Amino acid sequence: MRVLVTGGAGYIGSHTLVELLGQGHEVACVDNYSNGSPEALRRVGELVPQGALHAHDADVRDTAALDRIFAEFRPEAVIHFAGLKAVGESVEKPVEYYDVNVTGTLSLLRAMDRAECQRIIFSSSATVYGEPVFLPYTEAHPLAPTSVYGHTKRFAEQILTDWPAARPGSAVMLLRYFNPVGAHESGRIGEDPQGVPNNLMPYLAQVATGRQERLRIFGDDYPTPDGTGVRDYIHVVDLARAHVAALDRAAASAGAETYNIGTGRGYSVREMLDAFSAAVGRALPFEVLPRRAGDIAEMQADCSHAAEKLGWRASLGVEEMARDLWRWQQANPQGYATAADQLAGS
């Protein structure tokens, strides 16, 4: 199948490219590299040398550029990752987040309409749920986002739910991710956060390499087994494989469908710290600080719907998450900039 992937040079996108190319799909990547790197695409080509990958430097808000790419590539389906994704930053830059995440989605749909492309898999987020009314979260849980980022995903979901209702035969798969971590087992592609990481595991990786002094644990008095916050972490390779499963589902269905994508098991901050320390081979320093406003005690997914309809289940555990992240971090202490610096010096 010919698949157009927006944001394919990013963390989740690059891992999904590997899975798509490995299964023989022809792929076009559209990325403006604001959250991704051309080096990631080069390495994807190394990992799947037989793959057919076409790269386009373009912004999803540029509908004219999308029109040209659609006319040239003629995709049969789209996987839409492109967007801004930092919860904290979204509060500081709401207009930019709505512009990229919502307007960008509308721009993409306009291009799809003109090209008569009828299948899209959307990168959504568990942040659309907000505070838990019940756990684990099912897809029927009330939607009450608590951040601008979560609201942008909720609005995009609504647009994408309405879109196929006016286009019989169109298919939309909304994938609500929980907490992606880890890296490709080769150590060649992984997460390359800009500046200080916002998420636990990339921050831990920088503690291990000395870029950060210690892990800061915000609160150890939550109603959880060890007092620290619990989240549903999923290996990025499992997440990438979920997109391929959703693509297969979209090819044989119509309308909009929603799926939680996690492991269905929660791990605490202390458990993740212990797992990563074991992968590194030494205890990593940490300090406990007061809770942050707005943080919740626990998030955990019910992924039975994805198992039933997509035939997909997460297969990689916390040990693999920690091991693969550490392998990536050791090989790329400065992320993809390491390779860029080496090329500049050669």
C-alpha positions in Angstrom: 0.0 0.0 0.0 1.2 3.6 -0.6 1.1 5.3 2.8 1.8 9.0 3.4 3.1 9.7 6.9 3.1 13.2 8.4 5.7 13.8 11.1 7.6 10.7 10.0 11.0 12.0 11.1 9.8 12.3 14.7 10.1 9.8 17.6 7.0 7.6 17.0 6.9 8.4 13.3 10.4 7.1 12.5 9.7 3.8 14.3 6.5 3.4 12.4 8.3 4.0 9.1 10.6 1.0 10.0 7.6 -1.2 10.5 5.8 0.0 7.4 8.8 -0.4 5.1 9.6 -3.8 6.7 6.2 -5.0 5.6 6.6 -3.8 2.1 4.6 -0.6 2.1 5.7 2.3 -0.1 6.0 5.3 2.1 6.2 9.1 1.7 7.2 11.1 4.7 6.1 14.8 5.1 7.9 16.7 7.8 9.2 20.2 8.5 11.7 18.9 11.0 10.5 21.1 13.9 10.2 18.0 16.1 12.2 15.6 13.9 15.5 15.1 12.2 16.5 14.3 8.6 19.1 12.0 10.2 16.3 9.9 11.6 15.1 9.3 8.0 18.6 8.4 6.9 18.9 5.8 9.6 15.5 4.4 8.8 16.9 3.8 5.3 19.8 2.0 6.9 17.6 -0.2 8.9 15.3 -1.1 6.0 17.6 -0.7 2.9 15.1 -2.4 0.7 12.4 0.0 1.6 10.8 2.6 -0.7 10.9 5.8 1.3 10.2 9.3 -0.2 11.0 12.3 2.0 9.3 15.7 1.6 10.3 18.8 3.6 6.9 20.5 4.1 4.5 21.8 6.7 1.1 20.1 7.0 -0.5 23.6 7.1 0.8 24.3 3.6 -2.1 22.7 1.7 -0.7 23.7 -1.7 2.5 21.7 -0.9 0.4 18.8 0.3 -1.6 18.9 -3.0 1.6 18.6 -5.0 2.8 15.6 -2.8 -0.6 13.9 -3.0 -0.7 14.3 -6.8 2.8 12.9 -7.2 2.6 10.0 -4.7 -1.1 9.1 -4.8 -1.3 7.7 -1.3 -4.0 5.1 -0.4 -3.8 6.0 3.3 -2.4 8.6 5.6 -0.9 8.2 9.1 -1.0 11.7 10.8 1.7 12.3 13.5 2.7 15.9 12.7 1.9 18.2 15.6 3.2 19.9 18.7 3.1 17.7 21.8 4.4 19.3 25.0 1.7 19.7 27.6 3.4 22.5 29.6 4.4 24.4 26.5 0.8 24.2 25.1 -0.4 26.3 28.1 2.2 29.0 27.2 1.6 28.9 23.4 -2.1 28.0 22.9 -2.5 29.8 19.6 0.5 28.0 18.1 -0.8 24.6 19.3 -4.3 25.1 17.9 -2.8 26.3 14.6 -0.5 23.3 14.2 -2.6 20.5 15.7 -6.1 21.6 14.5 -5.5 23.8 11.5 -2.8 21.3 10.3 -5.3 18.5 10.5 -7.9 20.5 8.5 -5.3 21.3 5.9 -4.4 17.6 5.6 -8.1 16.6 5.2 -8.6 19.2 2.4 -5.7 17.7 0.5 -7.1 14.2 1.1 -10.5 15.2 -0.2 -9.0 16.7 -3.4 -6.9 13.5 -3.9 -9.8 11.2 -3.0 -7.7 9.5 -0.3 -10.2 8.0 2.2 -8.2 6.4 5.0 -6.4 8.1 7.9 -4.8 6.9 11.1 -4.6 9.7 13.7 -2.0 10.1 16.5 -4.2 11.1 19.4 -3.5 11.0 23.2 -4.8 9.7 26.5 -4.7 13.4 27.6 -8.2 13.7 26.0 -9.5 11.8 29.1 -8.4 14.2 31.8 -8.9 13.2 35.5 -10.0 9.5 35.8 -13.7 8.9 36.6 -12.9 5.2 36.6 -9.8 3.1 35.9 -8.6 1.6 33.7 -9.7 4.0 31.0 -11.9 2.6 28.3 -12.6 4.3 25.1 -16.0 5.2 26.6 -14.5 7.2 29.4 -15.7 10.8 29.5 -13.5 13.3 27.7 -12.4 16.2 29.8 -8.9 17.4 28.8 -7.0 19.5 31.4 -4.4 21.1 29.0 -4.4 23.0 25.8 -2.6 20.1 24.2 -5.3 17.7 25.2 -8.0 20.1 23.9 -6.2 20.3 20.5 -6.3 16.5 20.3 -10.0 16.4 21.3 -10.9 18.9 18.7 -9.0 17.1 16.0 -10.7 13.8 17.0 -14.1 15.5 16.6 -13.2 16.8 13.2 -12.0 13.4 12.1 -15.1 11.7 13.5 -17.3 14.1 11.5 -15.3 13.7 8.3 -16.2 10.1 7.3 -19.9 10.7 8.1 -20.0 12.9 4.9 -17.8 10.5 2.9 -19.3 7.0 2.7 -16.5 4.4 2.6 -14.0 6.6 4.4 -12.2 5.1 7.4 -10.6 6.9 10.4 -8.7 5.2 13.2 -8.1 7.4 16.3 -5.3 6.0 18.4 -5.1 7.3 22.0 -1.6 6.7 23.1 -0.6 6.4 26.7 3.2 6.9 27.5 5.6 5.8 24.7 9.1 5.0 25.8 12.2 3.1 24.6 13.9 3.0 21.3 14.6 0.7 18.4 16.6 -2.3 19.5 19.4 -1.4 17.1 20.1 1.8 19.0 19.9 3.7 15.7 16.7 5.6 16.2 15.1 6.9 19.4 13.7 9.9 21.2 15.7 13.1 20.8 14.0 15.7 23.0 14.9 19.4 22.4 16.2 21.0 25.6 15.3 19.6 29.0 13.0 16.5 28.5 9.4 16.8 29.6 8.9 13.1 30.1 10.3 10.7 32.8 12.4 8.2 30.8 14.3 10.6 28.5 15.0 12.7 31.6 16.3 9.5 33.4 18.5 8.8 30.4 20.1 12.3 30.7 20.7 11.7 34.4 22.5 8.5 33.5 24.8 10.3 31.0 25.4 13.3 33.4 23.4 15.8 31.4 21.0 16.2 34.3 22.1 16.0 37.9 19.3 13.9 39.4 15.8 12.8 38.8 13.1 14.9 40.4 10.2 12.9 41.7 7.2 15.1 42.2 5.3 13.6 45.1 5.7 10.3 47.0 2.4 10.5 48.9 -0.1 9.4 46.2 -2.5 6.6 47.0 -0.4 4.1 45.0 1.7 1.1 46.2 4.9 3.1 46.6 3.4 6.6 46.8 4.7 7.8 43.4 2.6 8.4 40.3 1.6 5.4 38.1 1.4 5.6 34.3 0.8 3.1 31.5 4.1 3.0 29.6 4.3 1.4 26.2 7.4 0.5 24.1 7.6 2.7 21.0 8.0 -0.4 18.8 4.8 -1.8 20.1 3.1 1.5 19.4 4.5 1.6 15.9 3.1 -1.9 15.3 -0.3 -0.7 16.5 -0.3 1.8 13.6 0.3 -1.0 11.1 -2.5 -3.0 12.6 -4.8 0.1 12.4 -3.8 0.6 8.8 -4.9 -3.0 8.0 -8.1 -2.4 9.8 -8.8 0.8 7.9 -8.4 -1.0 4.6 -11.3 -3.2 5.4 -13.7 -0.9 7.4 -15.5 2.4 7.2 -16.4 5.2 9.6 -14.4 6.4 12.7 -13.1 4.0 15.3 -11.2 4.8 18.5 -8.6 2.6 20.3 -6.5 2.9 23.5 -2.9 2.0 22.8 -1.0 1.0 26.0 0.0 -2.1 27.8 -2.9 -2.2 30.2 -0.5 -2.2 33.2 0.7 0.7 35.3 4.2 1.3 36.5 5.2 3.8 39.2 7.9 6.4 38.9 10.0 4.4 41.4 9.5 1.2 39.4 10.6 2.9 36.2 13.6 4.4 38.0 14.5 0.9 39.3 14.2 -0.7 35.9 16.3 1.9 34.2 18.9 1.8 37.0 19.1 -2.0 36.4 19.7 -1.4 32.7 22.4 1.1 33.4 24.0 -1.0 36.1 24.0 1.5 38.9 21.7 3.4 41.1 20.7 6.8 39.7 20.4 9.8 42.0 16.9 11.3 42.7 15.2 13.7 45.0 11.6 13.9 46.1 9.8 17.2 45.7 6.2 18.2 46.4 3.4 17.2 44.0 2.9 19.4 40.9 -0.5 21.0 40.5 -2.6 19.1 38.1 -0.8 15.8 38.3 -2.9 12.8 38.9 -2.1 9.6 40.8 -2.7 7.0 38.2 -3.4 6.4 34.5 -3.9 3.0 33.1 -5.5 1.8 29.8 -8.0 -0.9 29.0 -6.7 -2.1 25.6 -9.1 -5.0 25.1 -10.8 -3.2 22.2 -7.6 -3.0 20.3 -6.9 -6.6 21.0 -10.3 -7.6 19.7 -10.7 -5.4 16.6 -7.0 -4.8 15.6 -5.6 -8.1 16.7 -2.9 -6.1 18.5 -1.4 -6.4 21.9 1.8 -4.9 23.4 4.5 -7.5 23.7 7.5 -5.7 25.1 7.9 -5.1 28.9 9.5 -2.6 31.1 12.9 -4.4 30.9 13.0 -4.0 27.1 11.8 -0.4 27.4 14.7 0.4 29.7 17.3 -1.7 27.9 16.5 -0.2 24.5 16.4 3.4 25.7 19.8 3.0 27.4 21.3 1.4 24.3 20.1 4.4 22.2 21.3 6.9 24.8 24.8 5.3 25.0 25.2 5.3 21.3 23.7 8.8 20.8 24.5 10.9 23.9 23.6 14.1 22.1 20.8 12.5 20.1 20.9 12.9 16.4 23.2 16.0 16.8 26.0 13.5 17.6 25.9 12.3 14.0 25.6 15.8 12.6 28.6 16.9 14.6 30.6 13.9 13.3 29.6 14.7 9.7 30.6 18.4 10.2 34.0 17.4 11.5 34.8 14.8 8.8 
